[in-house]
Amino acid sequence: MADRSEYDAFVAAAWQRLLRTAYLLTGDWALAEDLVQTALMKAWLAWPRIGDEREAYVRKIIVNAHVSWWRRRWRQVEVTTGSPPDRPHAADQVREAEDRELVWQALRRLPARQRAVVVLRFFEDLTEAQTAETLGCSVGTVKSQTSKALAKLRVDDSFAATFARRG
């Protein structure tokens, strides 16, 4: 059983990792902060009951809250306005930034559960079993959702076409 006095130390140590997970799920820093704060509030209420896997517990709250928000359509639709401004960076840095943006856009087009599986498996580097536990599903579901998500990413028109042109 965890002592509430450890809560502040936990938040200080895990904040950045939790925020990164939330950002990868939402694609928006403000929503990610809201999501982490919501999860930490829920974790505070359950803190005496949380075992040794505190970060996994809070990560599960983050994923569940995100899926719940997504189902309620509590998200703003992003509208692009023209092209990004020119920046005086080296060509490689610009290309990397463009590639990252293409990846984020492709991830945002995935359904919430598939996006959650991809984020947990490939960005958070969790095992299939850890991902299944976090999402509250079976390992087989994680495998099938991962397969479906990767298949969608492979045939994503703008994503695949851009990388095909670059060779």
C-alpha positions as CSV (number, residue, x, y, z in Angstrom):
1,M,0.0,0.0,0.0
2,A,1.4,3.4,-0.9
3,D,1.7,6.3,1.6
4,R,0.2,9.6,0.4
5,S,3.4,11.4,1.4
6,E,5.1,9.6,-1.5
7,Y,2.6,11.1,-4.0
8,D,4.5,14.4,-4.5
9,A,7.7,12.6,-5.2
10,F,6.0,10.3,-7.6
11,V,4.4,13.2,-9.5
12,A,7.8,15.0,-9.7
13,A,9.5,11.9,-11.0
14,A,6.9,10.7,-13.4
15,W,5.3,13.9,-14.8
16,Q,7.4,14.2,-18.0
17,R,6.9,10.6,-18.9
18,L,3.2,10.7,-18.3
19,L,2.9,14.0,-20.2
20,R,4.7,12.5,-23.2
21,T,2.3,9.5,-23.2
22,A,-0.7,11.8,-23.0
23,Y,0.7,14.0,-25.8
24,L,1.3,11.0,-28.0
25,L,-2.4,10.0,-27.5
26,T,-3.9,13.4,-28.0
27,G,-1.5,15.2,-30.3
28,D,-2.1,18.4,-28.3
29,W,0.0,19.7,-25.4
30,A,-2.8,21.5,-23.6
31,L,-5.1,18.4,-23.8
32,A,-2.2,16.2,-22.7
33,E,-1.7,18.4,-19.6
34,D,-5.5,18.2,-18.9
35,L,-5.4,14.5,-19.3
36,V,-2.4,14.0,-17.0
37,Q,-4.0,16.3,-14.4
38,T,-7.2,14.3,-14.5
39,A,-5.3,11.1,-14.2
40,L,-3.3,12.3,-11.2
41,M,-6.4,13.6,-9.5
42,K,-7.9,10.1,-9.8
43,A,-4.7,8.6,-8.7
44,W,-4.6,10.8,-5.6
45,L,-8.1,9.5,-4.6
46,A,-6.9,5.9,-5.0
47,W,-3.4,6.4,-3.8
48,P,-3.7,4.3,-0.6
49,R,-4.9,1.4,-2.7
50,I,-2.3,1.6,-5.4
51,G,0.5,-1.0,-5.3
52,D,4.0,-0.8,-6.4
53,E,3.2,-0.3,-10.1
54,R,2.2,3.3,-9.6
55,E,3.2,4.6,-13.0
56,A,1.5,1.8,-14.8
57,Y,-1.7,2.5,-12.8
58,V,-1.6,6.2,-13.7
59,R,-0.8,5.4,-17.4
60,K,-3.9,3.1,-17.5
61,I,-6.0,6.0,-16.1
62,I,-4.6,8.2,-18.8
63,V,-5.4,5.8,-21.6
64,N,-8.9,5.1,-20.2
65,A,-9.6,8.8,-19.8
66,H,-8.4,9.5,-23.3
67,V,-10.6,6.9,-24.8
68,S,-13.5,8.2,-22.8
69,W,-12.9,11.7,-23.9
70,W,-12.6,10.6,-27.5
71,R,-15.9,8.7,-27.3
72,R,-17.6,11.8,-26.0
73,R,-16.0,13.8,-28.8
74,W,-14.4,16.1,-26.2
75,R,-11.7,17.2,-28.6
76,Q,-11.3,20.0,-30.9
77,V,-10.9,19.5,-34.6
78,E,-7.6,20.8,-35.9
79,V,-7.8,23.0,-38.9
80,T,-4.7,23.8,-40.8
81,T,-4.2,27.3,-42.1
82,G,-1.6,27.3,-44.9
83,S,1.9,26.0,-44.8
84,P,4.2,26.3,-41.9
85,P,6.5,29.3,-41.9
86,D,10.0,29.0,-43.3
87,R,12.6,28.4,-40.7
88,P,16.3,28.9,-41.0
89,H,17.2,25.3,-40.2
90,A,19.4,22.8,-42.0
91,A,17.6,20.8,-44.6
92,D,17.9,17.6,-42.5
93,Q,16.3,19.2,-39.5
94,V,13.4,20.5,-41.6
95,R,13.0,17.1,-43.2
96,E,13.0,15.4,-39.7
97,A,10.4,17.8,-38.5
98,E,8.2,17.2,-41.6
99,D,8.6,13.5,-41.1
100,R,7.5,13.7,-37.4
101,E,4.5,15.8,-38.4
102,L,3.5,13.2,-41.0
103,V,3.8,10.5,-38.3
104,W,1.6,12.5,-35.9
105,Q,-1.0,13.2,-38.5
106,A,-1.1,9.5,-39.5
107,L,-1.4,8.5,-35.8
108,R,-4.3,11.0,-35.3
109,R,-6.2,9.3,-38.1
110,L,-6.1,6.0,-36.3
111,P,-9.1,5.0,-34.0
112,A,-8.4,5.7,-30.4
113,R,-7.8,2.1,-29.3
114,Q,-5.4,1.5,-32.2
115,R,-3.5,4.7,-31.5
116,A,-3.3,3.8,-27.8
117,V,-1.8,0.4,-28.7
118,V,0.8,2.0,-31.1
119,V,1.7,4.6,-28.5
120,L,2.1,2.1,-25.7
121,R,3.9,-0.5,-27.7
122,F,6.3,1.6,-29.9
123,F,6.7,4.9,-28.1
124,E,6.5,3.8,-24.5
125,D,8.2,0.5,-25.4
126,L,5.8,-1.7,-23.3
127,T,5.5,-5.4,-23.9
128,E,2.3,-6.9,-25.3
129,A,1.4,-8.1,-21.9
130,Q,2.0,-4.7,-20.3
131,T,0.0,-3.0,-23.0
132,A,-2.8,-5.5,-22.5
133,E,-2.8,-4.9,-18.8
134,T,-2.8,-1.1,-19.3
135,L,-5.7,-1.3,-21.7
136,G,-7.6,-3.9,-19.8
137,C,-7.8,-6.3,-22.7
138,S,-6.1,-9.6,-23.8
139,V,-2.7,-10.0,-25.4
140,G,-4.5,-11.2,-28.5
141,T,-6.5,-8.0,-28.7
142,V,-3.2,-6.0,-28.5
143,K,-1.7,-8.1,-31.3
144,S,-4.8,-7.7,-33.5
145,Q,-5.1,-3.9,-32.8
146,T,-1.4,-3.5,-33.5
147,S,-1.7,-5.4,-36.8
148,K,-4.7,-3.4,-37.9
149,A,-3.0,-0.1,-36.9
150,L,0.2,-0.9,-38.7
151,A,-1.8,-2.0,-41.8
152,K,-3.7,1.3,-41.8
153,L,-0.5,3.3,-41.4
154,R,1.1,1.4,-44.4
155,V,-1.8,2.3,-46.7
156,D,-2.3,5.9,-45.4
157,D,-2.2,7.8,-48.6
158,S,-0.4,11.0,-47.6
159,F,1.9,9.2,-45.3
160,A,2.9,6.4,-47.7
161,A,3.1,8.7,-50.7
162,T,5.4,11.2,-49.1
163,F,7.9,8.5,-47.9
164,A,7.7,6.7,-51.3
165,R,8.7,9.9,-53.1
166,R,11.7,10.3,-50.8
167,G,12.8,6.7,-51.5
